[in-house]
Amino acid sequence: MPTFLKRTWATINLDNLAHNIKELTSHSGKDAMAVIKANAYGHGDIAIAKELIALGIREFAVSNIQEAMHLVDNGINNDILIFGNTPDSQMGLLANSNLIQAINSIDDAITLSEFASANDMRIRTHIKLDTGMGRVGLRGNAAALYDDVMKILALDGLKFEGIFTHLAAADSEEPADISYTHSQIKLFDDTIALLNANDIIFRRIHISNSAGSIYYRDECKTNLDRLGIAIYGHKPDCTHDTDLQLKPVMELKSTVCTVKSVSKGGSIGYGRTFTAQKDIIVATVLVGYADGYPRLLSGVGEVLIRGQRAPIIGRICMDQIMVDVTNIDGISTGDIVTLFGHDGDEYLSLDEIATKCGTINYELLCGIGIRVPRVIYKNDKINGIIEYL
């Protein structure tokens, strides 16, 4: 038995990744920048990046210099945009590794310019505008944004390749949020128009995240979409429908380690939160919150075993969960358990789990722990195994 089958593992389906890229780029008609921060949303950044390159993606985005250098050190030499600030001590890596730094404020730009000039470097940049996210970026009306951009463009040592903003509520169907998104798009467009009128042309202009690309394709007049959660097969908001047929790239699997009978009145787990109301059969499964499986599913979640749903009973432990398999025939040690994904004709979606936990699919994907191997599949065969521990 392969080592990953002895406990818990995540399957990563590269064919589904390819399907999603085709769906999204055909829909938008624009170039795509793939967001692969946070270990490609938990999927394995190197494996995902290499497959995306094979699929024609040439631009990537990450959170920080460490994530960027992990890609570079593993042979990913495509354009890599870093969203967050880079510490002074590591700014040399930006030029030496041909990385692209987002400029989030005038002060950031000045610091970057002074470093580049002092070290006879040219650092590639994209300028970030805050049109309503309220997080980072230049902030103000179109005239103020234009003035601040012009101040930054006057600085030495920087190569200005792109300008962008981030939509705060493009995944929402609420009328107020739709209006807000339109106001963000207008502010961005008005600022770009002022720059263009003064012969300031950026090679890359981007506003659409996954939600913007899916729901505001016609309104966003840019040449690049930043695609994150959608390339991994999930809607930005599970309640907001789309005609796109996205396929989840990750499924989470585990195994049964013991099967036992519990008599009526017997308790299960920490705190004795579950007491059997009748004689039952309980399977213990080798996954827990240390693997990123949410403790919030205690007593409310379900798993799939032999193509059937089985409820989680008692509290989820660090390394194990207990499920009631009384109504499933033939359960035995070593049976595969699906924590989210497909098992026969039954499907347990990540969105269902996220809703029960009061969170979003992004958080659950990013939370899958480092002791969970990622088993890469392509053409229905194992293409590789990423083991972090």
Buried (B, 14 or more C-beta within 10 A) or exposed (E): EEEBBEBBBBBBBBBBBBBBBEBBBEBBEBBBBBBBBBBBBBBBBBBBBBBBBEBEBEBBBBBBBEBBBBBBEEEBEBBBBBBBBBEEEEBBBBBEBBBBBBBBBBEBBBBBBBBBBEEEBEBBBBBBBBBBBEEBBBBBEBEEBBEBBEEBEEBEBBEBBBBBBBBBBBBBEEEEBBEBBEEBBEBBBBBBEBBEEEEBEBEBBBBBBBBBBBBBBEBBEBEBBBBBBBBBBBBBBBEBEBEBEBBBBBBBBBBBBEBEEBEEEBBBBEEEEBEBEEEBBBBBBBBBBBBBBBBBBBBEBBBBBBEBBBBBBBBBBEBBBBBBBBEBEEBEEEBBBBBBBBBEEBBBBBBBBBBBBEBBBBBBBBBBBBBBBBBBBBEEEEBBBBEEE
